[in-house]
Amino acid sequence: MTRFLDAQALADRYVAAWNETDSERRRAAITALWVPDGRHYVGERAVRGYEALEERVRGSHEKNVRDDGNRFRAALNARLLHDVVTFRWEMLPADGDTVLATGLEVLTVDAEGRILVDYQFVPA
């Protein structure tokens, strides 16, 4: 079933969750993106499940978007191979196009296209 998954649409939805300012909409985006026991790994940090994912996304949002005035966007390079989606993201000023940081996401997804495991490499 994942062969019909639009990898770029998934990447765009993923990045939108990290940009979302409303906590209820962010929570809904997280539950739509990940399976209930979904995992996320970045550096030494490992989180599992909706509550931990929500805390992780909220923390990044508060630091990078709310406090520092930045935004995230997915590069137009998302790819799907079997059950793995890869894409790069960029962090930019809210009102500019200067790339401040980049990352690489490697996602394993289930048959419905929901994230099982999310490996985040920063910098990309």
Secondary structure, 3 states (H helix, E strand, C coil): CHHHCCHHHHHHHHHHHHHCCCHHHHHHHHHHHEEEEEEEEECCEEEECHHHHHHHHHHHHHHHHHHCCEEEEECCCCEEECCEEEEEEEEEECCCCCCCEEEEEEEEECCCCCEEEEEEECCC
